[in-house]
Amino acid sequence: MEIASFSEALHFGDKISTKVILESPFSKEIRILLNEGQVMKEHQTKFPIVVQVLEGEIDFGAQGEVHNFKSGSIVALEGNIPHDLTAIKDSVVRLSLSKLDQVERVENVVKESNK
């Protein structure tokens, strides 16, 4: 058994930040911290993902629509669907990746978005 927390050691900086909180036999759980106004540019993965807003508020763009998600909202997205995130308020977002997906891919999206 492994125990972790998405709400400990929250440090919002000038750039979007990510941290692997937990890796299980079937998923990778990543915390994304976004300041109000920060944007994760459009990207996609070939694997399904789950995105949950733990705190704050984001606009989540996918398939030509923008959905407003507030604390507690969760969405499952199939693979190969371009999507983006915009923080409406300072936000803590949980990203659940397939075990087959790469954390480095997410880090590269954040790196490109922070430019």
Residue frames as a rotation matrix with the C-alpha (Angstrom) as fourth column:
MET 1
0.586 0.810 0.000 0.00
0.810 -0.586 0.000 0.00
0.000 0.000 -1.000 0.00
GLU 2
-0.664 -0.723 0.189 1.21
0.729 -0.683 -0.054 3.47
0.168 0.102 0.981 -0.89
ILE 3
0.439 0.787 -0.435 -0.32
0.858 -0.511 -0.059 6.64
-0.269 -0.347 -0.899 0.56
ALA 4
-0.712 -0.631 0.308 0.10
0.697 -0.690 0.198 10.13
0.088 0.356 0.930 -0.90
SER 5
0.123 0.743 -0.658 -1.56
0.649 -0.562 -0.513 13.55
-0.751 -0.364 -0.551 -0.86
PHE 6
0.021 -0.015 1.000 -2.46
0.922 -0.386 -0.025 15.97
0.386 0.923 0.005 -3.64
SER 7
0.756 0.454 0.471 -2.87
0.280 -0.876 0.393 18.85
0.591 -0.165 -0.789 -1.17
GLU 8
0.689 -0.589 -0.423 0.46
0.446 -0.116 0.887 18.84
-0.572 -0.800 0.182 0.69
ALA 9
-0.269 -0.933 -0.237 3.36
0.416 -0.335 0.845 21.13
-0.869 0.129 0.478 -0.25
LEU 10
0.536 0.503 0.677 1.44
0.839 -0.227 -0.495 23.25
-0.096 0.834 -0.544 -2.74
HIS 11
-0.197 -0.665 -0.720 3.83
0.326 -0.738 0.591 25.80
-0.925 -0.118 0.362 -4.23
PHE 12
0.747 0.470 0.470 2.37
0.618 -0.229 -0.752 27.92
-0.246 0.852 -0.462 -6.99
GLY 13
-0.279 -0.900 -0.335 5.12
0.514 -0.435 0.739 29.56
-0.811 0.034 0.584 -9.03
ASP 14
-0.242 0.097 -0.966 5.44
-0.588 -0.806 0.066 31.66
-0.772 0.584 0.252 -12.15
LYS 15
-0.573 -0.039 -0.819 5.12
-0.758 0.404 0.511 28.54
0.311 0.914 -0.261 -14.29
ILE 16
0.636 0.754 -0.167 2.82
-0.683 0.650 0.333 25.54
0.359 -0.097 0.928 -14.48
SER 17
-0.489 -0.821 0.295 4.23
-0.870 0.438 -0.225 22.72
0.055 -0.366 -0.929 -12.38
THR 18
0.529 0.590 -0.609 3.69
-0.530 0.791 0.306 18.98
0.663 0.161 0.732 -12.32
LYS 19
-0.481 -0.654 0.584 4.50
-0.877 0.364 -0.314 16.29
-0.007 -0.664 -0.748 -9.81
VAL 20
-0.174 0.371 -0.912 3.94
-0.147 0.906 0.397 12.55
0.974 0.203 -0.103 -9.85
ILE 21
0.000 0.286 0.958 2.02
-0.970 -0.235 0.070 11.95
0.245 -0.929 0.277 -6.63
LEU 22
0.052 0.106 0.993 1.47
-0.510 0.858 -0.065 8.22
-0.859 -0.503 0.098 -6.93
GLU 23
-0.301 -0.122 -0.946 2.30
-0.902 0.357 0.242 5.44
0.309 0.926 -0.217 -9.35
SER 24
0.197 0.474 0.858 0.18
-0.654 0.716 -0.245 2.32
-0.730 -0.513 0.451 -9.11
PRO 25
-0.503 -0.388 0.773 0.34
0.197 0.819 0.539 -0.91
-0.842 0.423 -0.335 -11.12
PHE 26
-0.052 0.587 0.808 -2.26
0.961 0.248 -0.119 0.54
-0.270 0.771 -0.577 -13.53
SER 27
0.743 0.368 0.560 -1.92
0.539 -0.824 -0.173 4.34
0.398 0.430 -0.810 -13.48
LYS 28
-0.575 -0.807 -0.131 0.25
0.784 -0.498 -0.372 7.39
0.235 -0.317 0.919 -12.86
GLU 29
0.584 0.783 -0.216 -1.39
0.807 -0.532 0.256 10.10
0.086 -0.324 -0.942 -10.76
ILE 30
-0.514 -0.789 0.337 -0.01
0.793 -0.586 -0.163 13.56
0.326 0.183 0.927 -11.48
ARG 31
0.353 0.538 -0.765 -0.71
0.722 -0.677 -0.143 16.88
-0.595 -0.502 -0.628 -9.76
ILE 32
-0.305 -0.353 0.885 -0.73
0.817 -0.575 0.052 19.95
0.490 0.738 0.464 -11.99
LEU 33
0.019 0.248 -0.969 -0.61
0.721 -0.675 -0.159 23.41
-0.693 -0.695 -0.191 -10.37
LEU 34
-0.293 -0.030 0.956 -1.79
0.829 -0.505 0.238 26.30
0.476 0.862 0.173 -12.52
ASN 35
-0.724 0.066 -0.687 -1.98
0.347 -0.825 -0.445 29.96
-0.596 -0.561 0.574 -11.56
GLU 36
0.395 0.896 -0.202 -4.95
0.350 -0.350 -0.869 31.99
-0.849 0.272 -0.452 -12.71
GLY 37
0.646 -0.026 -0.763 -4.55
-0.592 -0.647 -0.480 32.69
-0.481 0.762 -0.434 -16.44
GLN 38
-0.486 -0.872 0.058 -2.00
-0.648 0.403 0.646 29.97
-0.587 0.277 -0.761 -17.16
VAL 39
0.604 0.661 -0.446 -2.69
-0.772 0.346 -0.533 27.76
-0.198 0.666 0.719 -20.17
MET 40
-0.311 -0.578 0.754 -1.65
-0.056 0.803 0.593 24.23
-0.949 0.142 -0.282 -21.04
LYS 41
-0.390 0.103 -0.915 -1.55
-0.871 -0.364 0.330 24.41
-0.299 0.926 0.232 -24.83
GLU 42
0.665 0.722 -0.190 -3.47
-0.737 0.595 -0.321 21.94
-0.119 0.354 0.928 -26.96
HIS 43
-0.595 -0.802 -0.047 -2.01
-0.804 0.594 0.028 18.45
0.006 0.054 -0.999 -26.80
GLN 44
0.602 0.781 -0.166 -3.10
-0.769 0.623 0.144 14.81
0.216 0.041 0.976 -26.90
THR 45
-0.520 -0.680 0.517 -2.08
-0.738 0.663 0.129 11.29
-0.430 -0.315 -0.846 -25.97
LYS 46
-0.501 0.331 -0.800 -2.94
-0.550 0.592 0.589 8.00
0.668 0.735 -0.114 -27.57
PHE 47
-0.738 0.197 -0.646 -4.15
0.531 0.760 -0.374 6.69
0.417 -0.619 -0.666 -24.20
PRO 48
0.393 0.900 0.188 -7.33
0.437 -0.363 0.823 7.56
0.809 -0.241 -0.535 -22.26
ILE 49
-0.810 -0.581 0.074 -6.92
0.230 -0.433 -0.872 10.04
0.539 -0.689 0.484 -19.39
VAL 50
0.378 0.851 -0.364 -8.95
0.842 -0.153 0.517 11.31
0.384 -0.502 -0.775 -16.44
VAL 51
-0.670 -0.502 0.546 -8.76
0.261 -0.849 -0.460 14.95
0.695 -0.165 0.700 -15.38
GLN 52
0.338 0.757 -0.560 -10.17
0.858 -0.002 0.514 16.12
0.388 -0.654 -0.650 -12.04
VAL 53
-0.120 -0.288 0.950 -10.21
-0.139 -0.943 -0.303 19.64
0.983 -0.169 0.073 -10.60
LEU 54
-0.189 -0.026 -0.982 -9.35
0.869 0.461 -0.179 19.28
0.457 -0.887 -0.064 -6.92
GLU 55
0.026 0.171 -0.985 -9.29
0.633 -0.766 -0.116 23.03
-0.774 -0.620 -0.128 -6.23
GLY 56
-0.689 -0.333 -0.644 -9.96
-0.114 -0.827 0.550 26.10
-0.716 0.452 0.532 -8.33
GLU 57
0.534 0.844 0.048 -11.57
0.051 0.024 -0.998 26.40
-0.844 0.535 -0.030 -11.74
ILE 58
-0.672 -0.740 -0.010 -10.44
-0.008 -0.007 1.000 25.64
-0.740 0.673 -0.001 -15.30
ASP 59
0.492 0.655 -0.574 -11.77
-0.740 -0.034 -0.672 25.86
-0.460 0.755 0.468 -18.81
PHE 60
-0.352 -0.520 0.778 -11.19
-0.040 0.839 0.543 22.51
-0.935 0.160 -0.317 -20.53
GLY 61
0.160 0.356 -0.921 -11.24
-0.901 -0.328 -0.283 22.60
-0.402 0.875 0.268 -24.32
ALA 62
-0.718 -0.340 0.607 -11.88
-0.066 0.902 0.427 19.42
-0.692 0.266 -0.670 -26.31
GLN 63
-0.531 0.487 0.693 -13.58
0.811 0.531 0.248 18.53
-0.247 0.693 -0.677 -29.58
GLY 64
-0.586 0.215 0.781 -14.37
0.438 -0.727 0.528 22.14
0.682 0.652 0.332 -30.45
GLU 65
0.575 0.798 0.180 -16.09
0.210 -0.357 0.910 22.88
0.791 -0.486 -0.373 -27.14
VAL 66
-0.633 -0.699 0.334 -14.94
-0.164 -0.300 -0.940 24.55
0.757 -0.650 0.075 -23.93
HIS 67
0.413 0.722 -0.554 -16.25
0.424 0.386 0.819 23.17
0.806 -0.574 -0.147 -20.64
ASN 68
-0.073 -0.374 0.925 -15.96
-0.666 -0.672 -0.324 25.05
0.742 -0.640 -0.200 -17.36
PHE 69
0.297 0.077 -0.952 -14.90
0.458 0.863 0.212 22.76
0.838 -0.499 0.221 -14.52
LYS 70
0.270 -0.142 0.952 -14.89
-0.745 -0.657 0.113 23.82
0.610 -0.740 -0.283 -10.88
SER 71
-0.645 -0.559 0.521 -13.64
-0.763 0.440 -0.473 22.02
0.035 -0.703 -0.711 -7.77
GLY 72
-0.240 0.505 0.829 -14.89
-0.373 0.741 -0.559 18.46
-0.896 -0.443 0.010 -7.76
SER 73
0.681 0.495 -0.540 -15.44
-0.665 0.108 -0.739 18.20
-0.308 0.862 0.403 -11.53
ILE 74
-0.304 -0.735 0.606 -14.00
-0.236 0.674 0.700 15.17
-0.923 0.070 -0.378 -13.29
VAL 75
0.604 0.443 -0.663 -13.83
-0.743 0.009 -0.670 14.15
-0.290 0.897 0.334 -16.95
ALA 76
0.046 -0.537 0.842 -12.71
0.204 0.830 0.518 11.00
-0.978 0.148 0.148 -18.73
LEU 77
0.453 0.007 -0.892 -11.25
-0.763 -0.514 -0.392 11.54
-0.461 0.858 -0.227 -22.18
GLU 78
0.875 -0.132 0.465 -10.51
0.313 0.888 -0.336 8.90
-0.369 0.440 0.819 -24.79
GLY 79
-0.123 -0.992 -0.019 -7.09
0.460 -0.074 0.885 8.81
-0.879 0.100 0.466 -26.41
ASN 80
-0.653 -0.337 0.679 -6.16
0.750 -0.163 0.641 10.84
-0.105 0.928 0.359 -29.50
ILE 81
0.514 0.806 0.294 -8.44
0.801 -0.574 0.170 13.77
0.305 0.148 -0.941 -28.63
PRO 82
-0.525 -0.699 0.486 -6.71
0.478 -0.715 -0.511 17.18
0.704 -0.036 0.709 -28.65
HIS 83
0.635 0.693 -0.342 -7.44
0.675 -0.282 0.682 19.16
0.375 -0.664 -0.647 -25.48
ASP 84
-0.438 -0.731 0.524 -6.22
0.264 -0.661 -0.702 22.20
0.860 -0.169 0.482 -23.56
LEU 85
0.253 0.453 -0.855 -6.62
0.958 0.004 0.286 23.72
0.133 -0.891 -0.433 -20.09
THR 86
-0.314 -0.292 0.903 -6.90
0.122 -0.956 -0.267 27.34
0.942 0.026 0.335 -18.98
ALA 87
-0.512 0.083 -0.855 -6.87
0.855 0.145 -0.498 28.23
0.083 -0.986 -0.146 -15.28
ILE 88
0.228 0.678 0.699 -9.72
0.358 -0.726 0.588 30.60
0.906 0.116 -0.408 -14.43
LYS 89
0.807 -0.105 0.581 -8.54
-0.568 -0.408 0.715 30.58
0.162 -0.907 -0.389 -10.79
ASP 90
-0.398 -0.901 0.171 -5.43
-0.909 0.363 -0.204 29.15
0.122 -0.236 -0.964 -9.16
SER 91
0.637 0.744 -0.204 -6.05
-0.747 0.660 0.073 25.43
0.189 0.105 0.976 -9.60
VAL 92
-0.501 -0.639 0.584 -4.92
-0.687 0.704 0.181 22.02
-0.527 -0.311 -0.791 -8.42
VAL 93
0.437 0.612 -0.659 -5.63
-0.895 0.370 -0.250 19.43
0.091 0.699 0.710 -11.09
ARG 94
-0.077 -0.375 0.924 -5.30
-0.367 0.872 0.323 15.65
-0.927 -0.314 -0.205 -10.87
LEU 95
0.222 0.050 -0.974 -4.29
-0.965 0.155 -0.213 13.91
0.140 0.987 0.082 -14.08
SER 96
0.257 -0.092 0.962 -4.59
-0.331 0.927 0.177 10.14
-0.908 -0.364 0.208 -14.22
LEU 97
-0.001 -0.381 -0.924 -2.45
-1.000 0.019 -0.006 8.59
0.020 0.924 -0.381 -16.93
SER 98
0.942 0.183 -0.282 -2.38
-0.228 0.964 -0.137 5.07
0.247 0.193 0.950 -18.21
LYS 99
0.576 -0.765 0.287 0.59
-0.017 0.339 0.941 3.09
-0.817 -0.547 0.182 -16.96
LEU 100
0.292 -0.432 0.853 1.61
0.900 0.427 -0.092 2.86
-0.324 0.795 0.513 -20.64
ASP 101
0.834 0.053 0.549 1.79
0.295 -0.884 -0.363 6.65
0.466 0.465 -0.753 -21.02
GLN 102
-0.124 -0.977 -0.172 4.93
0.875 -0.026 -0.483 8.66
0.468 -0.210 0.858 -20.29
VAL 103
0.503 0.214 -0.837 5.20
0.711 -0.653 0.260 11.36
-0.491 -0.727 -0.480 -17.61
GLU 104
-0.536 -0.809 -0.239 7.84
0.466 -0.520 0.716 13.03
-0.704 0.273 0.656 -19.78
ARG 105
-0.488 0.453 0.746 5.18
0.770 -0.179 0.613 13.68
0.411 0.873 -0.261 -22.42
VAL 106
0.634 0.746 -0.204 3.18
0.739 -0.508 0.442 15.73
0.226 -0.431 -0.874 -19.89
GLU 107
0.251 -0.636 -0.730 6.33
0.538 -0.535 0.652 17.53
-0.805 -0.556 0.208 -18.74
ASN 108
-0.741 -0.517 0.427 7.08
0.622 -0.289 0.728 18.45
-0.253 0.806 0.536 -22.37
VAL 109
0.059 0.844 0.532 3.57
0.796 -0.362 0.485 19.87
0.602 0.395 -0.694 -22.81
VAL 110
0.760 0.189 -0.622 4.07
0.596 -0.586 0.550 21.97
-0.261 -0.788 -0.557 -19.66
LYS 111
-0.228 -0.934 -0.276 7.52
0.589 -0.358 0.724 23.08
-0.775 0.003 0.632 -20.84
GLU 112
-0.667 0.035 0.744 6.08
0.702 -0.304 0.643 24.22
0.249 0.952 0.179 -24.19
SER 113
0.377 0.914 0.150 3.15
0.747 -0.395 0.535 25.92
0.548 -0.089 -0.832 -22.46
ASN 114
0.563 -0.218 -0.797 5.45
0.658 -0.467 0.591 27.81
-0.501 -0.857 -0.119 -20.08
LYS 115
-0.441 -0.785 0.435 7.32
0.891 -0.324 0.317 29.55
-0.108 0.528 0.843 -22.90
